[in-house]
Amino acid sequence: MAGPRAGDVLGRVTLVTGKEEFFNDRTVGAVRRAVREHDAEADLSDATAGDLSPAALGELAAPSLFSTVRCVVVRELENLSDDAATAVLEYAGQPADDVALVLVHNGGQKGSGLLTKLRKLGSVTEVKSEPLKPSEFPRFVEAEVRMQGARIDSQAASVLVQSVGQDVRSLAAAAHQLTNDFPGEPLTVDKVKQYFGGRAEAKSFAVADAAFSGRTAAALEELRWALDGGTPPVLVTSAFAGGARGIARYLAAPRGMREGDLAREVGVPPWKVRSIRDQSRGWSDRGIASAIQAIARADADIKGAATDASYAMERLVLTVTGLREAR
């Protein structure tokens, strides 16, 4: 997808909204590139809204002493003070011709009143970033690979998602690495596994699959391989969360659906439905609800609520397998 041109951003305000930081950063980068391609000497500045006064905003948006073209990025717009918000609205109503102002709002209700007013202005272009649904991650990988001028089949894209996890920044980096290391070659399942498969049991998705299948010993062994191999614990909890969501959606789906329709209902590729079907035979609605609560606790633990991430992960594995076996 082509990025914006200088005429799309200079003399205008680009409003970037949404919780997906990677997509927000990509939009900011695209605006900056457009400005620099227009003027290699353009002045680039970056500020945090919470530290921005009306006077500081005026200084940022004023013509530079060293360049007639500027790109100003204001992040965390939700933290803008009332006085600064008034100044932003006044400026956005009549933006300077040689300035590209980018306002980044990280989602949520805070600052929504300012967003509503900005959206009504003809000089404002909004770019929204929403978190991907589980079924959209493989398509994201395919798009990233195409941007690098390469091709990847859908199954290979799904394997990459399983291996790396549902983190768009990590997936984009993985896609970039593959396309650079296999220039001009189609990216296949074998190539993905060569780089990111390693021992399948060392990956977060394999830990979750074993746990939700009730294979306690295998899940603990795979967890140890994953952690020893450098897999971040947050990817393990992410894999568990994805597995729990898949089973919960499968249990809630109407019976008798065709596999393709069921895949869309559950939010996974069609080939993944068979695995979820097998796993779901050991789960009740109450059991999977308890598993989701356990995953949330473990995720909080590894992000600071506990001191030993390895213990938190082991406890999660034992809890999940225990819930399945208890049925």
Number of C-alpha atoms within 10 A of each C-alpha: 6 6 13 15 15 19 14 16 24 23 19 24 29 24 23 23 23 17 15 18 19 16 20 22 12 12 22 21 13 15 25 25 18 21 28 18 13 15 15 12 14 20 21 18 14 12 16 15 22 15 12 20 17 16 11 13 18 15 11 23 21 15 17 15 7 10 14 15 24 28 25 22 23 22 21 17 25 22 18 23 17 13 12 21 22 14 17 21 16 11 17 20 17 14 20 19 15 22 26 28 28 25 26 26 26 21 20 11 9 14 19 14 11 17 20 10 10 20 13 10 14 12 16 21 17 16 14 16 18 13 15 14 10 16 17 15 24 25 14 18 25 21 19 21 23 15 15 15 12 21 19 24 14 17 14 20 26 23 19 26 24 20 24 21 23 21 16 20 13 14 22 17 12 21 26 17 13 21 22 13 11 12 12 12 15 15 22 18 18 12 18 22 16 11 14 19 19 13 14 17 22 22 29 29 27 23 28 28 21 22 29 30 22 22 18 20 14 17 25 21 14 24 29 19 19 24 18 11 13 10 18 15 21 18 20 26 26 20 25 29 19 19 20 24 18 24 25 22 16 20 19 12 15 10 9 8 11 8 14 13 13 20 22 13 17 23 19 22 20 16 13 14 21 12 13 23 14 12 20 21 13 18 22 17 13 11 18 23 16 16 25 19 12 20 25 16 17 25 25 15 17 20 13 10 12 14 11 11 20 14 14 19 24 15 14 25 28 17 18 26 22 18 21 22 16 11 11
